[in-house]
Amino acid sequence: MSYESLLEQTRETLREVLPETIEITEIELEGPHVVLYTRQLDLFLAGTDYLRQIAQRIHRRVLVRSDPASLIDAREAEKAIREVIPAEAEISGIFFEPDTGEVAIEAANPAAAIGRQGATLNELKRKIGWVPTVVRTPPIPSKTVEEVRIHLRNVFEERRSFLKKVGIRITRDRLPEKIWGRSTALGGYREVGRSSHLLSTQNSKVMIDCGIDPGSDRTPFFSAPELLPLDSLDAVVITHAHLDHCGLVPTLLKYGYKGPIYCTAPTRDLMALMLLDAIKVTSQEARRSLYDSSHVRDLIARTIPLRWGETTDVAPDLRLTLHNAGHILGSSIGHFHIGDGDYNLAYSGDIKFERSWLFNPAVNRFPRLETLILESTYGGFRDVQPSRQQATSEFGRLVGKVLSRGGRLIVPVFAVGRSQEVMLVLEEEMRLGRIPRVPVYLDGMIFEATAIHTAYPEYLNSQLRTQIFQQGDNPFLSDIFHRVDSSQMRYGLLDQKEPCVVLATSGMMSGGPVMEYFRAWAPDEKNGILFVGYQADGTFGRRLQRGLGEATFLDGGRTLSVAVRLEVATIEGFSGHSDRVQLMNYVATLDPRPRQVILNHGEESKSVDLASSLRRRFNLDSRVPYNLEAIRFT
């Protein structure tokens, strides 16, 4: 349906659905949404069925906002908010979103801010015109979340124009031929790293993920002819914020991509954090970055955040719904609906089909599903991990062993996901006296990533939310944790002789602060290094696991050799990836069961082994494509 046809259909629907007392002053496209502006917002929202009726008739997601003319100045609105909301609410921040006409009010006591049956908020709506929402003040303030909000306010006019262009592009006319779809492997097939896929139809092209290879300088196959030119892409969808899935998105923008990026809000914020840190690490290591901070700011402005379960058009014949993947904060399975019910497929990203300390298990129920593109990191026959309870017990034993002999323990972690789970386990083990109580130092982005977790409590599992926000027991705020906030503090720790635990990035030891601790502590056999996450082929972490006896570093232009005498140990149960049993169970419990499973994100032998098992057990078509191979669906 063309832009003009959609507007005309919307006007006709409004005439049929809305009473004359409600005037719609403007209709706009904002990315995948149709936005209605009215001066009678209260009346519109009081008719709770209006939005549903309109959306069902025009087959688009519909948003309603106050006409900008009815919004008072933000400074006056803030003054009114502080006058109306009682002091016991303890307001910690007020954030205006001009592009939505909403104002987010952070309060330590949300109930007091909302008022009985929403009375306080209703009074505010009448006074200021803005639509107020109340969120609980994050226990740990996040600099990243604040800076993202500030940047979005600063680029409000540019973003509004951009979103309108996206909306017009989505509503362009389709070609009349029968719908077809195919997925092209651009990276991450028969390997781990540089994950990227291209979903194509005769009308549309969408890239899913665009990551780095942590073990090398290889990138996704940007030169694939079906991908070029980059501005022919309708959308980029990011499943989660690990760099092997998002690390090269700014490069797309640098070299010509001008379209939207879809992901969850926490993925957007974590992605910004990770990408900016990658620039910093690259500079410190005297390497050339493929992008700069301006491209990351552009990425933030072009991101359209989606909630889990929210279906939205991303192209003329493609609809996207994100679902919980259970891997890290905001991680998602991308479910695509092609055409008008012609075909449905899902890209798993990285999934965890088990309730973890942080998240609920990956979603395994979809309205329809013909093809699943599934990760296979631990898809090998012997890739069976211990349960979380077993992993906790073994973790405590190994940590206690190193600390009891007076050693210092290094835990290489990804800033997002594993580090927060390790923090929770360390806090519990020390609080219960199962291991010695020693300082736990957080180096790299871990503290800021943890703050972002507390800014999005709705993405955590219910038990942790209850513990933090209702019982007032926040394990992340334990006094055992100490943030390493300067290079001077880090250098001081390197000479420390007292037992301690250091959680440091990067998780695969491909750079970052963890390497400083390793160089200083590796020669002492009292010390230890404990891996709790996957180590890809080619990374320094994998070489250590295989028994590296001596490590070589460049130090001021000269070569430095370090003997590796510290204890090296690995615990599998902390992984954010599903093991072999969980992957098989995930496919077994999928509702509906797909006709086809395509495997990626795994070493070749593991992917092939899992594909063979899926064929035998479920009698379905399972494949392991090579990079640059395309599979047609319809």
N, C-alpha and C positions, 0 to 999 in steps of 0.2 A: 504494500500500500504506500503510495507517495505521501510526501509531507502535506501537500495541499488536501489530499483526500482524507488523511487522518484528522486534520484540523476541522474539515467540514463535518466529518462523522462525529467528532467530539462535540461540536456546536449543536448538532441535531440531537444528540443524546442528552445534553444538558437541558435543552428545551423540554424534552420528554420527562426527565427525571426530577429536576429541581423546581421548587415552588417559585412564584414570581417574587417573593420576598428576598430571595438570595440572588444577588447580581454577581456574575463572573466578569471581572474587569479585564482579565487578560488570560490567554492560553499560550503556554510556551512548551517547547520541548527542552528537556534537560537531560542529556544523555539518553538513557533508555526510558525515562519517565515523562509522562504528560503532567505538567504542573498547572494547576488552576489557582488564580489569584482572586480573592474576594474581600470586600469590606465587612462582610457578615460571617466571619469565621466561626463565631460561637453558634450561630444558627445552622451553619453547614455541619459542624461537628455534632450538634445535637441530633441531627438526623443521621443516626449511626449507619444507616444502610446506603446512603448516597454513594459513597466511594466505591463500595462493592458493586453496586448496580452499574455505575459508569465504567468501571474497569472491565466488568464482564462483557459489556456491549462493544467496547472499542478494542478489547484484547490487549490492553496495555496497563502497566502499573501506573496508578494515578496518585499524585500528591496534591494537597490543598494547602495554601498559605495565605497569610494576610497580604492584602494589597500594600505595596511599599509605602503608599501615601498615608496609610493608617498606622505606620510604625513611628513611634516617637524616637528622637535622637538617642543613640546608645548611651550617652552619658546621663541623660535624663532618665532613661529606662533603668540604668544601674542604681541611680539614686532612689527611684521608686521601689525597686526590688529590696533594697536594704531597709526601706521604711516599712514595707508591708510584711516581710518575713521576720518573725521574732528572733531575738538575739540567741535564744537557746538552740536554734538550728545550726549556729556556728558556721556561717558561710566562709568558705576558704577560697573561692574563685568564681568569677562570672565570665562566661565566654559567649560572645555574640557570634552567630553564624549568618552574615548578611545574605548569603546565597540561598538560605532556606527560611529565613525569617524566624529562626529559633534562637533561644538563649539557654545555654546549659548552666545550671547553678549547682556548684559543688558544695555540699554541706555535710558536716560530721553527723548531724542528726536529720536525715531526710524526712522522717515523719513530721517533724516540727515545721519543716519548710513547705511540705505539701498541704498540711492542715487537714482537719477532719473532713473526710469525703471529698478531698481536693479543693476545699473552700478557699484556701490561701492562693493556690495557683489560679483558680477561676477569677479571683479578684485582680490578680496581676494581669491576666489576659485582657481584661476590660480596660485596665489603666494604660498598658504599654503597647498593646497590639502584637508584640512578639509572642511566640508560643514558648512558654517556659517548660523546661524539663529539669528534674532534680536528680542528681547522681550523688552517690556517696563519695566523700573526699577520699582519694587514694591514700592508703597508709604510708606509702613512700612516694613523694612527689617525683614526677618524671619530667626531666628537662626536654626530652625528645617530644613527648606528647604536647607540651606547652609550645615548643617551637613549631611543630607541625600546624597547630591551631593558628598561631600568629601568621605563619606564611600563607595559609589559606585565606585569612582575612586580608592580607596585603595584596593578594592576586585575585581578589573577588571579581572585578570587572573582566579581567582576562579569562578567568575560569568560566564565568557565565557565558561569554561568547563561545568559548571552546565547547561547552556542554551542548549549546544549541546546534553547533556544527555536527557534533556526534549524533544528536537526535535526528537531524535531517539525513545523515548518512545511513542510519539504521532503517529509516522509513523509505529508502529508495525502492523502486519497482524491481521485482524479481524477473529473471528470465523465465519464459513460459515452459521450458522443457522440464521433464520429470526430474525430481530432486535426486541428486547423488551426493555421496560424501566419502572422503578418504582421510586417513591420517598418515602423515609423513614423519619418519623418525629423523629428527635433526640433531639428536645427541642423547646420550644416556642409555643407549641400547647395547646389550652385551657388554656393559661397563657401568661403573658408578661414577657420576660426575657429569657436568655440562648438560643436565636434563633439559630437553626441549622437544616439543612436538608441534606440528602444523596441522590443524583441522581445516580442510577445504571442502567447499561445495561449489557448484557452478556460479553461485552468487557471492560467496563470502570466503574470507580467510582469517583464521584466528590462531595466534600462537599461544601455546600453553607452556609456561615456564621458559626461562632463558638463563641458564646457570653457567658457572665456571667449572673447570675441572681442578679440584684441589691438589691433584698430584702432578699437574703439568700446566703448560700454557695453552692447551687446546681449547677451542671455543666450539659452540654449536656450529653447524654447517650453514653459516650466513650466506654462502655463495650458492646455495641450492636455488635453481632457476624458478621454482614455484613460489619461493619466498620473496623474490625481488620484483619490483622495487619495494623497499620496506614500507613505504607509505600506502601500498596496496593492501596492507593488513587492516582489517576492521577493528581488531582488538587484541590485547595481550592479557592473558589470565595468569595470575601467579597463585600457585597452590599454597606456598608458605615461604617464610623469610630466610631459610638457609641459603647460603651463597651458591651452592651447587644447583639451586633452582631459580635464583633471582639475580645472581651476581653480575649479569651483563645486560640487564634491562636498560640502565642508563646509556649503554653503548648503542642500543637501538635508537634511542632518542638523538644521540649525537650524530648518527649517520642517516637520519631522515624519517624515522617513524614519528608521526604526528598525532596518533590516535590515543584512545583511552586505555587505561590499565585497570583491570578488575581484580579485587581481592577483598578480604575482610579488613576492617579498620585496624585491628592489632597487627595484621600482616603488613599493612602500609607503614605503620610506625616502626615496627621492628626492622623492616626492610631499609628504611631511611637510616636507622642506627647502624645496621650492618654495612651498608654501602659506604657511608661516610667513614666508618672505621677502616674499611678496606683501603680507601684512599690514603688514610693516615699511615697504615702499616706499609703500604707500597712505597710511600715516600721515605719512611724510615729505613727501608731496605734498599734504597737507591734504585728502585725499579720504576718503570714508566707505567702509570695508570692508564687504562683505556677510556677513562672519563674523568670529569672533575665535579666539584660540588654543585656547579650550576646545573648539571644534568640530573643530579639527585633532586634538587629543588623543582626542576621541571617535572620529574617523575611524580612528586607529591601533588603538584597542581593538576596533573592529568589522571590521577587515580580516582576511580569511582568505587567507594567502599560498599560492599554488600553484606548483609546479614546472612547467617546460615538459614537455609530454607526459603529465601527470598528469590523468586524466579524473575528474571529480567531478560529482555531482548538485548543481544549484543551485535546482531547483524540481521539483515532482512529475513533470513531463514534459520537463524540459530538463537535458541534460548538457553540461558545458563542458570543453574541453581548450585550454590555452594553448600556442602554438608561437612559436618565435623569429621576430620581425619584422625584425631587422637594423637597426633605426632608432636607438634609444638603449639604454642599459643596461636590461635587463629588459623591453624592449618586446615586445609579444605580438600575435599574431593570435588572435582568439577564435573557436574552432570550436564550434558548437552542434549537438547531436543532439536532434531534437525527437521526443518520443514513443518508440515502440519500433521504431526504424528507419524512421519515416515520412518524415523529411526532415532534411537536413543543410545548414547554411550557415555561412559564415565572415565575420567582420568583420575587415578587414585592419588597422585602425588606420592608422598610417603605416609604410610598409615600404621597405626597401632591398634590392633583389635584386642584390646585388653584395657580394663580400667587401671589407670596409673595413679601415682600420687597427685598428679596435677589435672588430668583430663579424663573425660568419659571415653569409652571405646569408639572406634570409627563406625560411622553410620553404614548399615548394610541393607537398608530398605529404600527402594526407589519406586516412583510411580510406574516407570517402564525402563527396561535395560536390555539391549541386544548385545552390546559389546562392552567389556571392561578392559581398560589398559591399566595393568597392575604392576606395582613395584615388586622386586624379587631379591632385595638385598640379602636376606637370609632365607633364600629359597632352596638351598642345598639340602640333600638328604640328612646330613648330620647337623644341620643348623637348628638345634633345639635349645632354647634358652631356659634358664631357671625362672621360676616365678618371681614376682616382685618381692615376696616374703623371703624366698631363698636368697635372692640377690642382696637384700638388706642384711641378712645374717652373715653372708660371706663378706660383704663390704665391711661390716663392723669388725669381723675377725682380722681382715688384712690391715685395716687402719689401726686397730689396737696393737697389732704385731709390730708395726713400724714405730708407732709412738712409744710403746713400752720399752723399746731398746734405745730410746733417745733420738730417734731419727726424725727427719722432716719429709713430709709426703707431698708429692705433686700429683694433682688430678687434672689432666688436660680435658677441657670441656668446651663444647659449643656454648656461646654466651646465652643462647636461647634454648630452653627445654631441659637438657641434661643437667645444667648447672643448678637450676631451681630444684630439680628432684634430689640432687646430691645434697643441696643445702637442707632440704626437709629431713633427709635421712640422718645427716650429721647432727642436726639440732636435736632430733629425737634420741639418737644413740647417746649423745653426751648428756642430755637432760636426764635420761633414765640411768646414767652411770654405767652403761655397758662398755664405753671406751673412755679413755682419759679426756678430761675437759681441757682443751688447748685452744689457742686462737686459730680461727679459720679466716684466711686472707682471700679476698676476692679481687682478682686482677684482670684488667681488660674491661669489657663492656658488661660484665655480669651484673653489677649493682644496678646499672641503668635498665638493663633488660628485665631485671626483677621488678623494678618500679613500674615498667610498662605492664607487667602481669597484673599488678594490683590496680592499674587503671582500667582494666577490662575484666572485672570479676565474673561477668556472665559467661565468659569462655572457659572458666575453671570448673572442675567437678563440684557437685553440690556439697560434698563433705568439707572440702577446703574452704569454699565460700562461707559455709556456716561457721567454721572454726575462726575465720578471720573477722567476718563482719557481724556476726551475731554473738559469738562467745568472747570476742575481743582478744583472742589468742592468735597473734600473728607470728608464726615461727620465723619468718624472714627478718623480723626485727630483734632476734635474739642477740644478746651482747657478746656471743662468741664470734660474730661476723664483723670483719673489719675491712673497709674499702681501701684498696691501694689506689690512692688518687694522685700520685705523682711519681716521676722516675726516681726522685730522691728517696721516697719511702721504699720503693722496690729495691734500690741498691742497698739500703739499710737492711732489708730482709735477707738479701743474699748472703750477708755475713753473719746472720743470726745463727746461734748454735742450739737454741732451745727447741724442743719438739713443737711442731705446728703443722697445719694443713694449708696448702695453697691450691685454690681453684683458679686456673688461668686459661685463657684462650691463646692459641686456637686449638680446637678439639683434635685435629689430625696432625698437630705439630708441624704445620706447613708455614710457620712464621708466628708472629705475635709474642706476647710477654712470656708464654710458657717456656720458650727457648732460653730465656735468660736464667730462669730457675734451673732448667736442666743442665746448662753449661756449668753452673756454679756447684750443683749438688750431685751430679752424676758420679764423680770419682769416689764418693763416700758410701761404703756398703751398708751403713746404718740407714741410709735414706731409701726412699721408694718412690716409684711412679706407678699410678694405678689408672688404667684405661677403662672408661665406662661407656664408650661410644665406638661406633664403627670406624676402622682405619682403612682407607682405600688403598689399593695398590699404587705404589709409587710415592706414597707419603712417608715422611720420616717416622711417624708413629707405627706404620706397618713394619718398617725395617727394625725398629726396636722390638716389636713383638716377635720377630723372627730371630732375635738373638744378636743384634748388632753389638760388637764388643768395643768398638772405638768410633767416635763421632768426630767429623772434621767440620770446622767452621772458618769463615773468613772474619778476621778481627783486625780492623784498621789497615786493610790491604795485605795482611800476612795470614798464613794458614795456621790455624790452631787445632791441635788434636786433643780430644778429651776421652779418657778411659771411662767406659760405662761399667761401673761396679754397683750402682744402686739396684735394688730389687725391682724387677719389672713384672707387673701382674695385670690381668685383665678380668673384668667381671662383665658377663654378657647380659645379665638381666635388666640392666639400666637402659638398654637401647630403646630409642623411640620408634624403631622399626618392628614390625611383626616378624616372629620367627617362622620356621617352616610349618609348625603345627597351627599357628594362628592364621597364616595365609591360607592353608587348606581349609580351616574352619570358616574363614571369611567367605570363601567361594561357596562352601557347603551351605551356609546360612543366608546367602544373598537372596533377597526377595524383590523381584523375580530373579531366577537363575538366568544368566546371560547365555547366549548361544556361542559366544566366542570370548576368549581371554587372550590378550596380547601382553607379553611380559617385557618389562624394561627395568632400569635401575638395579642391575645385578651383574656380578661377574658372569661371563658367558656360561661356565659350567653349571652355576647355580640356576640361572634362568632356564637353561635347557632341561635340567633335571626336574624343576618344578613344572615346566610345560608338559613333560612326559607323564608325570604323576597326575596332573589335572585331566589329561586325556583319558588315562586308564580309569580313574576313579569316577569321573563325572560324565564321561562320554561326550565331551564338548570339544570344539575346535580351539586349540591353544597354540600360539605361535610365539617365536622369538625373532623378530625382524633384525636385520642389520641396519646401522645408521644409513640414512638416505633411501631406505626402502619405504614404499608407500603401500598401504592396504586399503582397498576400496570396500565400503560397507554396504552400499545400496546399488 
